[in-house]
Amino acid sequence: MEQIPFYALARKVSDGSYRGEYEISPVYESPLGLFAEQVQRKLICEQLGIDDRHIPTLMSPWAAKRLNKEFSGDPSQFYVVKIFPSAIDQVGIAVTSAGDESNQDVSTLVGKTDIRKLEEFSQNDSDSYLYSGALCRGARFVEFVEMFKAPIKTLNPLLPALTENFFSSTEGFTIPFNGIVMAHSNEAEWGKFRSKKENEAFVSRTSLIKVPYCLQVSDEIRIYEKLTKASALATAPCAPGTLEALATFAVLTRLIEPENSNILSKLRVYDGENLKGTDTKAKTIHEYREAAGVNEGMTGFDMRLAYEVLAKTFNYDPEEIGANPIHLMHVLLEEVKQKEFGPELEKLYIGTFIQEIMARKIHKDIEEAIRESYFEASDSFGQEMLDRYAIWAEHYLDDNDFIDPDTHHILDKSKLNEELEKIEKPAGIANPKDFRDEFVRHVLRYRAANHGANPPWKSYEKISIVIKKNLFARVDDLLPIISFTLKEDGELQKKHDDFVARMGKRGYTPKMVRLFVDWHITSKK
């Protein structure tokens, strides 16, 4: 709103007492207010080709005094100034809030007499009036915070202001108002206000706009980022996935469970994902919204509670100010129990949203981060598996028994198939025979061009995926490198340090890495 200027009536002064040498109308009235009288209204509408509704109902007492007494009825003596609204200076935009019976009266909205000017002007003179009320300063827009908590007598000036486009000052003269009043409150306060018969006049003049909580995970994350950047937590480390996990939980609590569909699919569709090819039961965003109705998002985890959870997560570890998904789950569990949402909601929030959906997503993200950082340090393990898989697959396809050169143990075709399947199953190979044939052909071509050496395990994407998933599923192979136990082997310690460093580049502190590794190893076992 502050980017769009408006035009207000002003008069030029010669004593330099006003900035820019112009005295602007104290209610920032439209210049068309000079032509409020019926005869002039019709004339100006014809000359300018504008509709009658654009002309104010009346001119302000400030303008009337200058027009009649100073300019002898000549409106050409006035000037028009271009002004940009300002919420801070309350120019064209005003903000007021509800008080109580003891500290709020109508002057909050309409202004009051300036006692300092009574020596110079009479009390009923427009120049002795202090146009400090919200309806005076907010000639274009008034924000009324928690309006429905205000004493009803202080709201009375709003009735004529919003219906007749003018209101009465405390001294009896009328002041034009052509703006919008935006009142905001929670549903409970609005319901209480609406239920009282004496408030019927206000209720009938109110256009209700329901503002639900955010229902998109990506937008919810942006809100958290905005809040943390403006706080003392701006420089504190926040592990990847933490804000997404909290946003996912918060949005889930606000959604209405869909029929014949999955709430997680609904969450993803609301966030802009296209699930047409992956979930046959997923509906379009319009179908979800139509089925949910207008009240979706009006209940659930509010933003204040979500930010409170985030703050507690950052302060969960007394030795390190930082946030991570595991600590977030602990905080959320305690918060849900303390807030007493009721047995049904508590079961849904804890059992389904936290322990199933959130925990599964967090585990997947942590596993992926550890895997990607681990495999850069596991070349020897990966290469050994490729070499072993290649020779077993080759013997299997040639229908030859394999004799282990170290143990002299013999593997026939059925045993070879069992060993190969142990490697293939974690990767979900759909057609193992074709996969083995394709891979062996690749190995033979590589050997022919490279003096009989097998290809590096990362060079062939299909087998590298198989090896990664196979190795990562075996905790015992991971332990020597990722665990934080004392390393007697210097080379192993270096690989561990490199692993921690790579996790650090992803946004995790050493304490977070240790926490994630311990959690991952425990969950695997």
C-alpha positions in Angstrom: 0.0 0.0 0.0 2.9 2.4 0.7 4.0 2.0 -2.9 0.8 3.5 -4.4 0.4 7.3 -4.0 -2.8 9.2 -3.5 -3.7 12.8 -4.0 -4.8 15.2 -1.2 -6.0 18.7 -0.8 -3.5 21.4 0.4 -3.0 25.1 0.5 0.2 27.0 0.0 1.6 29.0 2.9 4.3 31.7 2.9 5.7 31.5 6.4 7.5 28.1 5.9 5.8 26.6 8.9 4.9 23.5 6.9 7.3 21.1 5.1 7.4 21.9 1.4 5.5 25.1 2.2 2.2 23.3 1.9 -0.4 22.8 4.6 -2.1 19.5 3.8 -5.6 18.7 4.8 -5.3 17.1 8.3 -7.7 14.3 7.1 -5.9 13.9 3.8 -9.2 14.5 1.9 -9.7 14.1 -1.8 -9.5 17.3 -3.8 -12.9 16.4 -5.2 -14.3 17.1 -1.7 -14.4 20.8 -2.7 -17.3 20.0 -5.0 -19.4 18.0 -2.5 -22.4 20.4 -2.8 -25.2 19.0 -5.1 -25.0 21.6 -7.8 -21.2 21.4 -8.1 -21.3 17.6 -8.0 -23.4 17.4 -11.1 -21.2 20.0 -12.9 -17.9 18.5 -12.0 -19.1 15.0 -13.0 -20.0 16.3 -16.4 -16.8 18.3 -16.9 -14.5 15.5 -15.8 -16.5 12.6 -17.0 -16.5 10.8 -13.7 -19.1 8.9 -11.7 -20.8 10.7 -8.8 -19.6 8.0 -6.3 -16.0 9.3 -6.6 -16.9 12.7 -5.1 -16.9 12.7 -1.2 -20.2 13.3 0.6 -18.9 16.6 2.2 -15.7 18.6 2.6 -13.8 18.7 5.8 -14.3 21.7 8.2 -10.6 22.5 7.6 -11.3 22.9 3.8 -14.6 24.7 4.4 -13.1 27.3 6.6 -10.3 28.1 4.1 -12.6 28.1 1.1 -15.2 30.4 2.6 -13.1 32.7 4.8 -9.6 32.8 3.2 -10.3 32.2 -0.5 -13.8 33.9 -0.7 -15.3 30.7 -2.3 -12.5 30.3 -4.9 -11.5 26.6 -5.0 -8.7 27.4 -7.5 -6.7 28.8 -4.5 -6.1 25.2 -3.3 -3.4 22.9 -4.4 -3.2 19.2 -5.0 -0.3 17.2 -3.5 0.8 13.7 -4.3 1.5 11.7 -1.1 2.7 8.2 -0.5 0.9 6.5 2.4 3.0 5.6 5.5 2.0 3.2 8.2 4.7 4.5 10.5 3.8 8.2 10.2 0.1 7.3 9.9 -0.3 9.2 6.6 -3.4 7.8 4.9 -2.9 4.5 6.8 -3.7 4.3 10.5 -3.5 1.5 13.1 -5.5 1.4 16.2 -6.2 -1.3 18.8 -8.9 -2.2 21.3 -8.6 -0.9 24.8 -11.0 -1.2 27.8 -13.6 0.9 29.5 -11.0 2.8 31.5 -8.5 3.8 28.8 -10.4 4.1 25.5 -13.0 6.6 24.3 -14.2 7.8 20.9 -11.2 10.1 20.5 -9.2 7.1 19.6 -11.1 7.1 16.3 -12.3 10.7 15.8 -9.6 12.8 17.5 -10.1 15.5 20.1 -9.6 19.2 20.9 -6.0 20.4 21.0 -5.9 22.4 24.3 -2.7 24.1 23.3 -4.6 26.0 20.5 -7.5 27.2 22.6 -5.6 30.5 23.3 -5.7 31.2 19.6 -8.9 29.6 18.4 -12.3 28.9 20.0 -13.1 25.4 21.0 -15.5 24.8 18.1 -13.1 26.2 15.5 -11.8 23.5 13.2 -8.2 24.8 13.7 -8.3 24.0 17.4 -9.1 20.4 16.7 -6.4 17.7 16.9 -7.1 15.3 14.0 -5.3 12.4 15.7 -8.0 9.8 15.5 -7.6 6.7 13.4 -10.5 7.7 11.1 -8.7 11.1 10.5 -5.2 9.8 9.9 -6.4 6.7 8.0 -8.2 8.4 5.3 -7.6 5.5 3.0 -7.2 2.5 5.3 -7.7 1.8 9.0 -6.4 -1.3 10.7 -8.4 -2.1 13.9 -6.5 -4.7 15.9 -8.8 -6.9 18.0 -11.7 -4.6 17.3 -14.3 -6.9 18.8 -12.8 -6.6 22.2 -13.3 -2.9 22.3 -16.1 -1.3 24.3 -19.2 -0.9 22.1 -19.5 2.9 22.8 -16.1 3.5 21.3 -17.1 1.9 18.1 -20.1 4.0 17.4 -18.3 6.5 15.1 -17.7 3.6 12.7 -21.4 3.3 11.8 -21.8 6.6 10.0 -18.2 6.5 8.7 -18.8 3.3 6.9 -22.4 3.9 5.8 -22.6 7.7 5.1 -18.8 8.3 4.6 -18.6 10.9 7.4 -18.4 10.9 11.2 -18.8 13.5 14.0 -15.9 15.0 15.9 -16.1 15.5 19.7 -17.0 19.1 19.0 -19.9 18.4 16.7 -18.6 19.2 13.2 -18.6 16.5 10.6 -15.4 15.0 9.0 -15.4 13.0 5.7 -14.1 9.4 5.6 -13.7 7.4 2.4 -11.5 4.6 3.5 -11.7 1.0 4.5 -11.7 -0.3 8.0 -10.1 -3.7 8.4 -10.8 -5.4 11.8 -9.1 -8.6 12.7 -9.7 -11.0 15.5 -9.9 -14.7 16.3 -13.1 -16.7 15.7 -14.0 -17.0 19.3 -14.1 -13.2 19.8 -16.0 -12.7 16.5 -18.5 -15.3 17.6 -19.0 -13.7 20.9 -19.5 -10.2 19.3 -21.9 -11.5 16.7 -24.1 -13.3 19.2 -25.0 -10.1 21.0 -28.2 -8.5 19.8 -27.0 -4.9 20.5 -24.1 -5.4 18.0 -26.5 -6.1 15.0 -25.7 -2.8 13.3 -22.0 -3.6 13.3 -22.5 -7.2 12.2 -24.6 -6.2 9.2 -21.9 -3.8 8.1 -19.1 -6.4 8.3 -17.9 -8.4 5.3 -16.4 -11.5 6.9 -13.2 -12.8 5.4 -11.9 -16.1 6.8 -8.2 -16.3 6.9 -7.0 -19.9 7.3 -3.5 -21.0 8.5 -1.0 -21.7 5.7 -1.7 -25.0 3.9 1.4 -25.2 1.8 4.6 -26.7 3.3 6.9 -24.6 1.2 5.2 -21.3 2.2 5.2 -22.4 5.9 9.0 -23.0 5.6 9.4 -19.5 4.2 7.5 -18.1 7.3 9.9 -19.9 9.6 12.9 -18.6 7.7 11.6 -15.1 7.9 11.0 -15.3 11.6 14.4 -16.9 12.4 16.3 -14.4 10.3 14.9 -11.6 12.3 15.7 -13.2 15.6 18.8 -14.0 17.7 18.7 -17.5 16.1 19.7 -16.1 12.7 23.3 -17.4 12.9 22.5 -20.6 14.8 22.9 -23.8 12.8 19.7 -25.4 11.6 20.1 -28.9 10.2 18.6 -29.6 6.7 15.1 -31.0 7.0 14.3 -29.4 10.4 12.0 -26.6 9.1 10.5 -29.0 6.5 9.6 -31.5 9.3 8.0 -28.8 11.4 6.1 -27.4 8.5 4.9 -30.8 7.5 3.6 -31.5 10.9 1.9 -28.1 11.3 0.2 -28.3 7.9 -1.0 -31.8 8.5 -2.8 -30.7 11.7 -4.7 -28.1 9.7 -5.9 -30.3 6.8 -9.2 -32.1 6.8 -8.8 -35.9 6.2 -9.8 -36.6 2.6 -12.1 -39.5 1.7 -10.7 -42.3 -0.5 -7.3 -40.6 -0.5 -4.2 -40.2 1.6 -3.7 -37.1 3.7 0.0 -37.1 2.8 -0.9 -37.1 -0.9 -3.2 -34.2 -0.2 -0.4 -32.4 1.6 1.9 -32.8 -1.4 -0.8 -31.8 -4.0 -1.5 -28.6 -2.0 2.3 -27.9 -2.2 2.2 -28.0 -6.0 3.3 -31.6 -6.6 1.8 -33.6 -9.5 1.0 -37.2 -8.2 -0.8 -38.3 -11.3 1.7 -40.9 -12.2 2.6 -42.1 -8.7 -0.7 -42.2 -6.8 -3.8 -43.3 -8.6 -6.1 -42.2 -5.7 -4.7 -38.7 -5.6 -7.1 -36.0 -6.5 -6.6 -32.5 -8.0 -6.2 -29.5 -5.7 -9.7 -28.3 -6.7 -11.3 -31.6 -5.8 -9.5 -31.6 -2.4 -10.6 -28.0 -1.6 -14.2 -28.5 -2.7 -14.5 -31.7 -0.5 -12.9 -29.9 2.5 -15.1 -26.8 2.4 -14.3 -23.3 3.5 -13.3 -24.1 7.1 -10.2 -26.0 6.2 -7.2 -24.4 7.8 -9.2 -22.6 10.5 -8.0 -25.0 13.2 -4.7 -26.8 13.9 -1.2 -25.9 15.0 -1.0 -22.1 14.9 2.1 -20.1 13.9 2.8 -18.9 17.5 2.9 -22.4 18.7 5.0 -23.6 15.8 7.5 -20.9 16.4 7.6 -21.7 20.1 8.4 -25.3 19.3 11.1 -24.1 16.9 12.7 -21.9 19.6 12.6 -24.8 22.1 14.3 -27.0 19.5 17.1 -24.6 19.1 17.6 -24.6 22.9 17.1 -28.3 23.4 20.8 -29.0 23.8 22.3 -26.8 26.5 25.8 -27.2 25.1 24.9 -26.2 21.5 22.4 -23.7 20.2 21.1 -25.3 17.1 18.1 -27.2 15.6 17.8 -30.6 14.1 14.9 -33.0 13.2 15.5 -35.5 16.0 15.4 -32.9 18.8 12.4 -31.4 17.0 10.5 -34.7 17.4 11.3 -34.8 21.1 10.0 -31.2 21.6 6.9 -31.8 19.5 6.0 -34.9 21.5 6.2 -33.0 24.8 4.4 -30.0 23.4 1.5 -32.0 22.1 1.1 -33.8 25.5 1.3 -30.5 27.5 -1.2 -28.6 25.3 -3.9 -31.2 26.0 -5.5 -31.3 22.6 -7.7 -34.2 23.7 -7.2 -37.9 23.4 -8.4 -38.2 19.8 -6.3 -35.4 18.4 -3.3 -36.4 20.6 -3.4 -39.9 19.2 -3.6 -38.5 15.6 -0.8 -36.0 16.2 1.6 -38.3 18.0 0.8 -41.7 16.5 0.3 -40.8 12.9 1.8 -37.4 12.2 5.0 -37.6 14.4 5.8 -41.2 14.9 4.8 -42.4 11.4 4.9 -39.6 8.8 7.5 -37.3 10.4 9.8 -40.1 11.7 9.8 -41.9 8.4 10.7 -38.7 6.5 13.4 -37.7 9.0 14.9 -41.2 8.9 15.0 -41.1 5.1 16.7 -37.7 5.0 19.3 -38.7 7.6 20.0 -42.0 5.9 20.4 -40.2 2.5 22.8 -37.6 4.0 24.9 -40.2 5.8 24.9 -42.4 2.7 26.1 -39.7 0.3 28.8 -38.6 2.7 29.8 -42.2 3.6 30.2 -43.5 0.0 32.9 -40.9 -0.8 35.0 -42.6 1.9 34.1 -46.2 0.9 35.8 -46.7 -2.4 37.6 -49.9 -1.2 34.3 -51.4 0.1 32.5 -50.6 -3.1 35.2 -51.8 -5.4 35.5 -55.1 -3.5 31.7 -55.7 -3.9 31.8 -54.9 -7.6 34.7 -57.3 -8.2 32.9 -60.0 -6.2 29.6 -59.4 -8.0 31.3 -59.4 -11.4 33.0 -62.7 -11.0 30.0 -64.4 -9.4 27.7 -63.1 -12.2 30.1 -64.2 -14.9 30.3 -67.8 -13.5 26.5 -67.9 -13.1 25.9 -66.9 -16.7 28.5 -69.3 -17.9 26.9 -72.1 -15.8 30.3 -72.7 -14.0 31.0 -73.4 -10.4 33.0 -70.8 -8.5 35.9 -71.8 -6.3 36.9 -69.2 -3.7 40.7 -68.8 -4.1 41.1 -68.1 -0.3 38.7 -70.6 1.3 38.4 -73.0 -1.6 34.7 -73.0 -0.9 32.7 -74.1 -3.9 29.6 -72.2 -5.1 27.4 -74.0 -7.6 24.8 -72.1 -9.8 22.1 -72.2 -7.1 24.5 -70.9 -4.4 25.8 -68.2 -6.8 22.2 -67.1 -7.4 21.6 -66.8 -3.7 24.7 -64.7 -3.2 23.9 -62.5 -6.2 20.3 -62.0 -4.9 21.6 -60.8 -1.5 23.3 -58.0 -3.3 20.4 -57.3 -5.8 17.5 -57.4 -3.4 18.3 -54.2 -1.4 18.2 -52.3 -4.7 14.9 -53.9 -5.8 16.2 -55.3 -9.1 13.1 -56.4 -11.0 14.7 -58.7 -13.6 18.0 -60.0 -12.1 19.0 -62.2 -15.0 18.8 -59.4 -17.6 20.6 -57.1 -15.1 23.5 -59.6 -14.6 23.8 -60.2 -18.4 23.9 -56.4 -19.1 26.5 -55.8 -16.3 28.8 -58.7 -17.3 28.8 -57.4 -20.9 29.8 -53.9 -19.7 32.6 -55.4 -17.5 34.0 -57.5 -20.4 34.1 -54.5 -22.7 35.8 -52.4 -20.1 38.4 -55.2 -19.4 39.1 -55.5 -23.1 40.0 -51.8 -23.3 41.8 -51.5 -20.0 44.2 -54.5 -19.8 41.8 -56.8 -18.0 41.0 -54.4 -15.1 37.4 -54.2 -13.7 35.7 -50.8 -14.1 35.5 -48.5 -11.0 32.4 -49.2 -9.0 31.1 -45.6 -9.5 31.6 -45.5 -13.2 28.5 -47.6 -14.1 25.4 -45.9 -12.6 23.2 -49.0 -12.4 25.7 -51.1 -10.4 26.8 -48.2 -8.3 23.1 -47.8 -7.1 23.0 -51.5 -6.3 26.2 -51.4 -4.4 25.3 -48.2 -2.5 22.0 -49.6 -1.3 23.5 -53.0 -0.5 26.4 -51.6 1.5 24.3 -49.1 3.3 21.8 -51.7 4.4 24.7 -53.5 6.3 25.4 -51.6 9.5 28.5 -53.6 10.2 30.2 -52.3 7.1 29.3 -48.7 8.0 30.5 -48.8 11.6 34.3 -48.6 11.0 33.9 -45.3 9.2 30.8 -43.5 10.5 30.9 -44.5 14.2 32.5 -42.2 16.7 34.4 -45.0 18.5 38.1 -44.7 19.1 40.0 -45.6 15.8 43.3 -47.4 16.2 43.9 -47.4 12.4 45.1 -43.9 11.3 43.7 -44.4 7.8 40.3 -45.3 9.2 40.4 -42.2 11.4 41.1 -40.1 8.4 38.1 -41.5 6.5 35.9 -40.9 9.5 37.1 -37.3 9.8 36.5 -36.8 6.1 33.0 -38.2 6.5 32.2 -35.8 9.3 33.7 -32.9 7.3 31.4 -33.8 4.3 28.4 -33.9 6.6 29.5 -30.5 7.8 29.3 -29.1 4.3 25.7 -30.3 4.2 24.9 -28.1 7.2 25.4 -30.5 10.1 27.5 -29.7 13.2 29.8 -32.5 14.6 27.3 -32.9 17.5 24.5 -33.3 15.1 26.5 -35.8 13.0 27.1 -37.9 16.1 23.5 -37.8 17.1 22.4 -38.8 13.6 24.9 -41.6 13.3 23.9 -43.1 16.7 20.2 -42.8 15.8 20.7 -44.4 12.4 22.8 -47.3 13.8 20.2 -47.9 16.5 17.3 -47.9 14.2 19.0 -50.3 11.8 19.7 -52.7 14.5 
